[in-house]
């Protein structure tokens, strides 16, 4: 599933703010001043979910000896 910014419609891999179920990208959130509002207590804006990169068990690593 691809996240699309609720303001501009661009694909965003890591949403900066979640407005209900709608993701807002980092650039739009910064321009609209939503990052500061999301950090305030009692705010209905939630910081975006930062998840670890998904590792696929079926795909081999390009460089097997390197650890990330």
N, C-alpha and C positions, 0 to 999 in steps of 0.2 A: 504494500500500500504506500503510495506516495503522498506525503504531506504537502498541501498547497496553502500558501499564505492567505489568510482571510482578507487582507487588505489589498495586496497587489496581484495575487494569483500565481506567483512564481512557485516552483517546486522548492521546498525547504527541507533539508535533511535533518536538521536539528532545530526545532522551533524554540524561540527564545521565551515566548509567553503563550500560555493557553488561555483563551477567552472562552470559557465553557468547554465545548468540544472543538472549537476552532483554533488551529495553530496560527501563530503570527511569527513571521521570520525575524531574525535578529536586526536587520537593517530597518525594517518598518517599525519594529518595537522601539528601537532607539530613536527614530525620527518622531514618533508619536509620543515619546516620553512614558512608555508603558513599563519599562524595566524598573524604574524607581517605584511606580505604583504597585507592581507585583510584589515588591519586598516589604511593603507596609503591612502591619498586622491588620487582619480583618478584611483584606482586599479580596475581591472576587476574581482577580487575575492570578493565575498560578504560573510560577516559573516553568519553562518547558522541561520535558523529560529528557535528560541526557542519558543515553543508554550506551553500553559498551558495544563495540563493533561485533557484528554477528559472524561467528566462525562456522564455515561450512565443513563438515567432517568428510565430505566426498571429494573435495578439491584438494590437491596436493599443493604445498607451498613452493614458490618459485626458488627460494633459497632456504633449504631445510635446516641448515645449521644456525641460522640467525633467530634469536628470540626477541620478540617485540617488547 
